[in-house]
Amino acid sequence: MGIISPVGRGIDNTIDAIRKAVPGIKPLRLFPTGATPPLPVGEISSLSFVDNVPRTHTLALMAAKEAMKCSDEAPDAVVIGV
């Protein structure tokens, strides 16, 4: 399993953050919405992204790489969801 979340990257980091009650919901800072105050969201903002690749693709690739760290073989399928 691969996890990229507002509270951690990877299973161990995410579980550790959950056990420590690290908050994952914060005011939106990634892009302006006009909402005052900013909307509360679970934003992944501490990672660098390539401008010409959609964020969703980059996050999916990162999660897939995390999942493959624990495997000796290529998967039969990759399931992406929220």
C-alpha positions as CSV (number, residue, x, y, z in Angstrom):
1,M,0.0,0.0,0.0
2,G,1.2,3.5,-0.7
3,I,-0.1,6.5,1.1
4,I,0.5,10.2,0.3
5,S,-1.6,12.2,2.7
6,P,-1.7,15.6,4.4
7,V,-0.3,14.0,7.6
8,G,2.5,11.9,6.1
9,R,4.1,10.1,3.2
10,G,4.2,6.3,3.5
11,I,2.5,3.9,5.8
12,D,4.8,4.3,8.8
13,N,4.9,8.1,8.7
14,T,1.1,8.3,8.3
15,I,0.4,5.9,11.2
16,D,2.9,7.8,13.4
17,A,1.2,11.1,12.6
18,I,-2.2,9.7,13.3
19,R,-1.1,8.3,16.6
20,K,0.4,11.7,17.5
21,A,-2.9,13.4,16.4
22,V,-1.1,15.6,13.8
23,P,-3.7,17.8,12.2
24,G,-4.2,17.3,8.5
25,I,-6.9,19.9,7.9
26,K,-5.6,23.4,7.5
27,P,-6.6,26.6,5.6
28,L,-6.2,26.2,1.8
29,R,-3.0,27.8,0.6
30,L,-2.3,26.1,-2.7
31,F,-4.5,28.4,-4.8
32,P,-6.9,31.3,-4.2
33,T,-10.6,30.6,-3.9
34,G,-11.9,34.0,-2.8
35,A,-13.3,32.4,0.4
36,T,-12.7,34.3,3.6
37,P,-11.5,32.8,5.8
38,P,-9.7,30.2,3.5
39,L,-11.4,26.9,3.2
40,P,-10.3,24.1,5.5
41,V,-8.8,21.3,3.4
42,G,-6.4,18.3,3.6
43,E,-3.8,19.8,1.4
44,I,-0.5,18.2,0.4
45,S,1.7,21.3,0.1
46,S,5.2,20.3,1.3
47,L,6.1,18.4,-1.9
48,S,7.6,19.8,-5.1
49,F,5.7,19.3,-8.3
50,V,6.6,19.5,-12.0
51,D,4.7,22.3,-13.7
52,N,3.6,20.4,-16.8
53,V,2.4,17.3,-14.9
54,P,-1.0,17.4,-13.1
55,R,-0.7,17.2,-9.3
56,T,-3.0,14.2,-9.3
57,H,-0.6,12.3,-11.6
58,T,2.4,13.2,-9.5
59,L,0.6,12.1,-6.2
60,A,-0.5,8.8,-7.8
61,L,3.0,8.1,-9.0
62,M,4.4,8.8,-5.5
63,A,1.9,6.5,-3.9
64,A,2.6,3.7,-6.4
65,K,6.3,4.0,-5.7
66,E,5.6,3.8,-1.9
67,A,3.5,0.7,-2.5
68,M,6.2,-0.9,-4.7
69,K,8.9,-0.6,-1.9
70,C,7.2,-3.5,-0.1
71,S,7.0,-5.8,-3.2
72,D,9.4,-8.0,-5.1
73,E,7.1,-8.3,-8.1
74,A,5.2,-5.9,-10.4
75,P,1.5,-5.6,-9.4
76,D,-1.3,-7.2,-11.5
77,A,-3.2,-3.9,-11.1
78,V,-3.0,-0.5,-9.6
79,V,-6.0,1.0,-7.9
80,I,-6.1,4.7,-7.3
81,G,-8.7,6.4,-5.1
82,V,-9.5,8.8,-2.4
